Each structure stands twice: as C-alpha cells, then as structure tokens.
Amino acid sequence: MNEKQVKSLREKYPKGTRIKLRYMDDPCPVPSGTKGEITHVDDMGQIHVKWENGSGLALIPEKDKFWILEE
C-alpha cells in the first residue's frame, strides 16, 4: 500500500472504532461474529484490533471482511 492509501484507511478507521468480524483469511482466524475495537492502522495498511476474545490479530483490508458497529 502506498502512503495515500494508508492515510485513507486511518481516516476511515480511527482508533476506537468498534467492529464485528465477518470473515478472516488466516490459518487460525478470529471467529466470525467476534467484536473488537480498532487500536491503529500500521504503515503497511493492516488494521490492528483488540478483539473481545483476547486476540490481537490484525485485519488485512483486501482479504478480511468486517462491519463497523454503530453503537
């Protein structure tokens, strides 16, 4: 990802945004339906999340699917 794309992700998904996972493309994924809170977007464009199940796996926007929770 280039700097412009990363900046756009950071604006779209600021720290504290609550999400719910739909699907994670990972050998040991966070279970679908798990809720979490975005902690930051790194320089590679991965979205880091503090998941309610204690996991810290990051989301890859091009592969993983999630909803933003409007709470």
C-alpha positions in Angstrom: 0.0 0.0 0.0 1.2 3.5 -0.7 1.1 6.4 1.8 -2.1 7.8 0.3 -4.0 4.5 0.8 -2.7 4.1 4.3 -3.8 7.7 5.2 -7.2 7.0 3.8 -7.6 3.8 5.9 -6.5 5.8 9.0 -9.2 8.4 8.3 -11.9 5.7 7.6 -11.0 3.5 10.7 -9.8 5.8 13.5 -8.7 4.4 16.9 -11.7 3.4 19.0 -13.9 2.3 16.0 -16.0 -0.7 17.0 -16.2 -3.5 14.5 -17.7 -7.0 14.1 -15.8 -9.6 12.1 -17.5 -11.3 9.2 -14.6 -13.3 7.8 -10.8 -13.5 8.4 -8.5 -15.2 5.8 -6.0 -16.7 8.3 -5.0 -20.3 9.2 -6.1 -19.6 12.8 -8.7 -16.8 12.4 -10.6 -14.9 15.0 -14.1 -16.5 15.0 -16.7 -14.8 12.8 -19.0 -12.6 14.8 -16.3 -11.6 17.3 -16.4 -7.9 18.2 -13.4 -5.7 18.7 -12.0 -2.2 18.8 -9.5 -0.7 16.3 -6.3 0.3 18.0 -4.4 1.6 14.9 -3.6 1.2 11.2 0.1 0.4 10.7 2.3 1.7 7.8 1.5 -1.5 5.8 -2.2 -0.8 6.0 -3.1 -3.6 8.4 -5.8 -2.7 10.8 -4.9 -3.7 14.4 -7.8 -4.7 16.6 -8.2 -5.5 20.3 -10.7 -8.4 20.0 -13.1 -9.2 22.8 -11.8 -12.8 22.8 -8.3 -11.5 23.7 -6.8 -12.0 20.3 -4.6 -9.2 18.8 -4.7 -10.4 15.1 -4.7 -7.6 12.6 -7.1 -7.3 9.7 -5.9 -7.1 6.1 -8.4 -4.9 4.3 -8.1 -6.6 0.9 -8.8 -10.1 2.4 -10.7 -9.8 5.6 -14.4 -8.7 6.0 -16.0 -6.8 8.8 -18.8 -4.4 9.7 -18.5 -1.1 11.6 -20.7 -1.1 14.6 -22.9 2.0 15.1 -23.2 1.9 18.9 
